[in-house]
Amino acid sequence: MNTEKTAAAKSQKPAGTKGRHIGLWLDVYDDIFSDFDPRPFASRNISDDFLAEINKRYREDSDGIVEIQLLMPAEKRAPETEEIIVKRIHGYFRKKHTETGAEQNRLRRNGILMTAAGMLILFAAGIVVMLDSKSLARNLLLVIFEPAGWFLCWTGLDTFVFSRRRQRPQLDFYSRMVKCRVIFLPIET
């Protein structure tokens, strides 16, 4: 994808468009897809450059983005191909949104389980402390239970709070892109 053309894409709203849009200039349909994937457009991998540019433009102005406008020379456009490409882009964003949401759920579940396991181990350590015995077995259990309990508690809380927070912008991006319209617009060259 030609980055200079992408950056120079028009940012005015066409008549009838509500909200903001991301406009990207394409020379050919292949600019959207990976150069190394020979499959047809319906199943081809989307280019990392294309995704990075959309993500960059989204981060610059994420409020109210409702449309991705793919600007293409009028003489190179093919409506049937564009329909396939739009479905492929939407399918990609739906898939990534589902995967990222599942990862968020997995992190939440793991964080809760680790924290609960840590608390149970600390509770067991508290019971061991209350034993009147000064035996080696009691001391070994205490030495094992206390650090393990604290480690699991803090790691679980870190996973529950901070790991999920770090991944939240990615989930927000995919949520917005799933709802986004993708259209092709002609440009005169």
C-alpha positions, 0 to 999 in steps of 0.5 A, a space after each residue: 500500500 502506498 503510504 504517501 497516498 494513504 496519508 494524503 487521502 481526503 478527510 472531508 465527509 461526503 454528503 450524507 455521511 454521519 460521523 467520522 471516517 477513515 479514508 485510505 487510498 488504494 491503487 489495486 485491490 491487492 493493497 488490502 491483502 498480504 503479498 504472500 497469500 495467493 488465495 482468492 480475496 474471499 479467504 486471503 489474509 489481510 495485509 499487516 500494513 493495511 491493518 496497521 494503517 487503520 489502527 493508526 488512524 483509529 487511534 488518532 481519532 477514535 470518536 465516532 468512526 463509522 466508516 472505512 472509505 477505500 478510495 480507488 481509481 474509478 477505472 480499476 473498480 469491480 463491484 463484485 470484487 468489492 462486495 467480496 472484499 467488504 465481506 472479508 474485511 468484516 469477517 476478519 474484524 468479527 473474528 478478531 473481536 470474538 478472539 479478543 473477547 474470549 481472551 478477555 474472558 479467559 484472563 478474567 477467569 484465570 485471575 479470579 481462579 488464581 486469586 481464590 487459590 491463593 486465598 485458600 492456600 493462605 487460609 491453609 497456612 493460617 490453620 497450619 500456624 494455629 497448630 501447637 506442634 513445632 514439628 518439621 512438617 508444620 514448618 515446611 508446610 508454612 514455608 511452602 504455603 505462605 509464599 505460594 499463597 501470596 504469589 497466587 493472590 498477587 499474580 491473580 489480581 495482576 492478571 484480573 486487573 492489569 493484563 485485561 486493561 492492557 488488552 482493552 484498547 485492542 478489544 475497543 478497536 475491534 468492537 468499533 471496526 465490527 460496527 464500521 461500514 466499509 465502502 469503496 469510493 471512486 477517485 479520478 486519477 
